[in-house]
């Protein structure tokens, strides 16, 4: 059973105002459309961990057609981030330094978003790591199986609206 399915089920039980249209589950990734905004996104949960978490982590790549934003990368980290330390993303042999704060991390600009999405399409695994407010390093690992298809589904899902 895919680890994303419980996450999909959680989204399905969200209140109707926040209803999402499922565009499909592809490997470890899902694609959704939120017609209220409108926005579309591909999303995944990281590998399971027994370590303490401050937040429920995920990785997502979103599109907001009315804002002319495509392929924006966002990570909800499992821990509160020390804002003075680097946040790194590694996809196969590519390494990116992200920006962020609180429990969130993003690409620094649109060019980095595009480079990350390109690496995700051809990658097998990605790891995002940071230093928590307790001074300890932590990371969240993602299987990229299905990521490219979910990214495509999210892009097409918003192009049809």
ZIKA-V375388 format. One record per backbone hydrogen bond with DSSP energy under -1.0 kcal/mol. CO is the residue of the C=O (numbers start at 1). NH is the residue of the N-H. If there is no record, write none. Layout:
CO:NH
CO:NH
This chain:
4:8
5:9
6:10
7:11
8:12
9:13
11:14
15:18
16:19
21:33
24:31
26:29
29:26
30:43
31:23
32:41
33:21
34:37
34:39
39:34
40:63
41:32
42:61
43:30
44:59
58:76
59:44
60:74
61:42
62:72
63:40
64:67
64:69
65:68
69:64
72:62
74:60
75:105
76:58
78:54
78:55
80:133
82:85
87:98
88:129
89:96
90:127
91:94
94:91
96:89
99:106
101:104
102:81
103:77
104:101
105:75
106:99
109:113
110:114
111:115
112:116
113:117
114:118
115:119
116:120
117:121
118:122
119:123
124:144
125:92
126:142
127:90
128:140
129:88
130:138
131:82
132:135
136:132
138:130
140:128
141:47
142:126
144:147
145:28
146:150
147:151
148:152
149:153
150:154
151:155
152:156
153:157
154:158
155:159
156:160
